[in-house]
Amino acid sequence: MLTEVGKVSIAIMKESARYVKIVEWSDTDQCFVGSCPGLLYGGCHGNDEKEVFAR
């Protein structure tokens, strides 16, 4: 996202972009499992790798 301050354009990073996102296939669960080591919650899962990454 770009915002203008005076005559200067500044790119603003989404809050979620500050964290590493890991998406891995789980043979045990037969789905993609996503996690974010910088956050305390457990993670997410799903059948589509891109969908899991977007969460």
N, C-alpha and C positions, 0 to 999 in steps of 0.2 A: 504494500500500500504506500502511495506517495502522498505527502501533505506539503503544503507550501507555507513557509514562515518568511514573511517579507517577500523577497525575490529568490529565496533559496528553497529548492525542493529537498525534502528529507525523506528517506525510506524508513518506514517503521516496521520492525520485525514483529510478527505475531508472537504472542506469549508462548505458544506451543513450540515455536521454532527454537527455543532456548534449550530444549531437552533432547537427548539422544533417544531415538525410537528404534527398537529392535523387533523384527518380525521373523520368526523361525517356524519351520514345519515341525509338527509334533507327530511322530509315528504312533505314539501311545494314544493320543487324542484324535488322530487323523484329521487335523485342521491346522491352520496357521495360528500361532500364539504370539501376541504382541506384548511387549513390556517397555517400560520407561524407567531405567534405573534411578533417575533423579527424582522420581516421585514415589510416594509410599504405598499407593494402591496396588492391587495384584496384577492388573493388566486386562487384556481383552482377547477374544478369539473369534474365528470365523472361517468360512470356506474360501474366501477371496483375499489374496495377499494384499492387494491395493486397498480394499475396504478396511482391513485390520490396521494397515499403516495409517490411514486417514483418521482413525479413531484416536 
